[in-house]
Amino acid sequence: MPTRKRGQQRSSADLFGRVAKLARNLWWTWNPDPQRLFAGLDPVVWEASNHNPLTTLKHLSPERKDALRTDAGFARLLRDCERHLAEYLKARTWFQRRAKPDQKRLRIAYFCAEFALHESFPIYSGGLGVLAGDHLKSASDLGIPLIAVGLLYRRGYYRQQLATDGATRAIFPRYDFSELPISSTDHVVTVPLGRRLLRAKVWCAQVGRVPLYLLDTDVPENRPTDRRLTERLYGGDQETRIQQEILLGIGGVRALEALGTRSNVFHLNEGHAAFCNLERLRALRTRGLSHNKVIERIRSSSVFTTHTPVPAGHDRFSLALLSKYFKAQLDALGLSRNELLALGRENPDDRREPFCMTVLALRTSERCNGVSKLHGRVSREMWTGVYGVQNPKRVPIGHVTNGIHTATWLAPEIRPLYDKYLRPKWVGGAPNDNPWQRVDRIPIEELWRMRTLLRRKLVQFVRTRLRQQIERRFEPVEGLYAALDTFDEDTLTIGFARRFATYKRAPLIFHNAKRLAGILNHPDCPVQLVFAGKAHPADRPGQAFAQQIFAFARKAGFCGRVALIEDYDMHVGRILTSGVDVWLNNPLRPQEASGTSGMKPPLHGGLNCSILDGWWPEAYNRRNGWAIGDGRAAPSRAAQDRRDALAVYELLETQIVPLFYERDYLGLPRKWLKRVQASMKTVCPQFNTHRMLGEYLELYS
Ligand SMILES: *Cc1c(COP(=O)(O)O)cnc(C)c1O
């Protein structure tokens, strides 16, 4: 007996070890089977941990472990998942089969300050991270030889709670690295930080085939303030910011060196990582190459993607800060102080101009791009100074329109429908696969049933979250009853979830509160609105937006028809974008460089109602959603707000609401579903990261 027991224990340790191993390749974040496996371990902890498989494993009770050891269904699902991952990793990829000979030699290093891979891995804040995470997943699916570099934040980005008055409370939990899907590489790199040396440990997160290396300064050799350098994403002051960017750019290149990777293309995703090219300059100079040769070599192997036309979105550092951190480096760089500063100035002769990371990236990268056609144009107008030209057409900035990683954003409930009608192999494949031309094969009854199901799931989610929010604020019990009864499963549901940056104008739809209340409470054709969004902890006006919506959601006329969900993250994003009928987007044109959230609803039969900004002008064709306004600018901000708000009311009253409620004898909104089909056919095949990676591959090679 005792021997058998030992043997049994060993095999079960092995069983849970296998689950942990599965959890350590983020492949599971875009595959529903392993997610079901992890959820089934302990659904309560799975939910409480924001879907973290390692936390769930850690908290398994002995009784639950016993039950799982003898659960044949569990064992079978685990084996299936392991087999699928193994097959995925050894399959011959699109890149291996189709890449051109000169592309085969590519070794891409991709730098970004944030990566959004899953809600349980909180090293992201918003759209930039989501794009970077989706980029890695598509690189893995397609087999593109890419490795990524970022920072590992001990406290991540903040978690948002709203107080009883709607004020933002920013919470920074401290994460236990043993519960994150990372492993230590045993490498520690040193980075000169002014007159001292900073050390950073290199971790690795595996994203399918793609490794993501993450730097962490919380090591005992560093002084306490340096240990806290990687505590928060976008936290602290300008000094913290420049230090983090030195770590990302310079430390990142050194980490790749230490790991022995041989990258020949460096993709700077946003200006944050531009010091990367200074470190490459230094390294090449030590090999004795001339300055011009070195710059040429760096430029020809760099790709830079700029992500915003908003001036505040471009880091600019004072000359004092720059000197402080680079004075001791000048000799090694082979640059005078002014030559260095000129690399970051729009006008190299302006001795007072601060040092801009975007300019550094533009000057040291041959291939530069914006993230939509419109943003490419706006960027060319914005950066004429860097190139010393008047005519924007002569500015060498192109565009690659953003996308989303389809499998990541797809609600599991809708997969069987696509498996059935969009066969074969409708997800994965190649950059230009288009299974969506077969959308018409899906019977509209089934499409509508799926829409109804996903909307119901969203409504349940809203109720649960509202209840939790009310309980946490110790609010009166009446609120709880109201929350359980709030929202309706068959009512036209409009969603708006964003970072609450002010240019996105979250409260725009409340411009004329009375008119909106009339639309929401129409006796036969009601409408409900669900909001979610965080503003940066230092962005007071953005937080005031959250507070305004919070207040409206409690007012008579809006209560029960407007909900504000706290702590927008990838999970909230997935539920909202899969459940809504209409996704509302009303930024101040042309400040939304691309936006990607609007690409998610069409995967689930949701429709866009959007300003003609970012990616939307490339997709909109009058039949696949709605455009707010015609893209022309009003004379003032106030006039623009007024005009755009009126356009939204007009669209709702005369088009969106009537079309949604127009039903045939079977209760089906046929004309609405025609739009849904048109939206799926036009948006899904084009606005995804597989197509995007195909375009970047051309830039890389
Ligand atoms: C998709 C997504 C984004 C990007 O959305 P935008 O359209 O750029 O606002 C940001 N945050 C989360 C959580 C997302 O899911």
The ligand as an ORCA input file, in Angstrom:
! r2SCAN-3c Opt
* xyz 0 1
  C      -9.222     46.475    -28.282
  C      -8.827     47.114    -27.012
  C      -8.221     48.375    -27.006
  C      -7.993     49.191    -28.267
  O      -9.118     49.933    -28.498
  P      -9.198     51.361    -29.203
  O     -10.142     51.193    -30.312
  O      -7.815     51.713    -29.657
  O      -9.697     52.262    -28.151
  C      -7.862     48.933    -25.789
  N      -8.072     48.285    -24.636
  C      -8.641     47.068    -24.592
  C      -8.849     46.395    -23.281
  C      -9.039     46.453    -25.773
  O      -9.614     45.249    -25.721
*
